[in-house]
Amino acid sequence: MVPRCQIEVLYFAKSAEITGVRSETICVPQEIKAFQLWKELETLHPGLADVRNQVIFAVRQEYVELGDQQLLLQPGDEIAIIPPISGG
């Protein structure tokens, strides 16, 4: 059985509007694939499915693709859901 840990999830812009919170603490497996972590968030907040392809996912301030990348999380890690960044 994979140990679980508490992490802090930070929501910005549209994801904060959907969830109704700017941050929350959740408990997830310490070893989890990036996409599985996103699915855990969608389970808590089904509306996030609408922005899945429009956000950037960051783990400990490092960008992560929502794919099969294995994450090794530590208690207290920050996960950020960041809106698209446009520039000009």
TAMO-V604584 format. One record per residue. OMEGA is omega in whole degrees, 0 to 359 (NA if undefined). Layout:
omega=OMEGA
omega=OMEGA
This chain:
omega=181
omega=177
omega=179
omega=177
omega=177
omega=177
omega=178
omega=178
omega=180
omega=181
omega=180
omega=174
omega=186
omega=181
omega=177
omega=177
omega=183
omega=184
omega=183
omega=178
omega=176
omega=178
omega=176
omega=177
omega=179
omega=179
omega=182
omega=175
omega=179
omega=177
omega=184
omega=175
omega=184
omega=182
omega=177
omega=177
omega=178
omega=180
omega=175
omega=179
omega=178
omega=178
omega=178
omega=184
omega=185
omega=180
omega=179
omega=178
omega=181
omega=184
omega=184
omega=184
omega=184
omega=184
omega=173
omega=183
omega=179
omega=178
omega=184
omega=176
omega=175
omega=180
omega=181
omega=174
omega=178
omega=182
omega=185
omega=180
omega=180
omega=178
omega=172
omega=186
omega=177
omega=178
omega=179
omega=178
omega=176
omega=175
omega=181
omega=174
omega=190
omega=178
omega=177
omega=180
omega=178
omega=181
omega=181
omega=NA
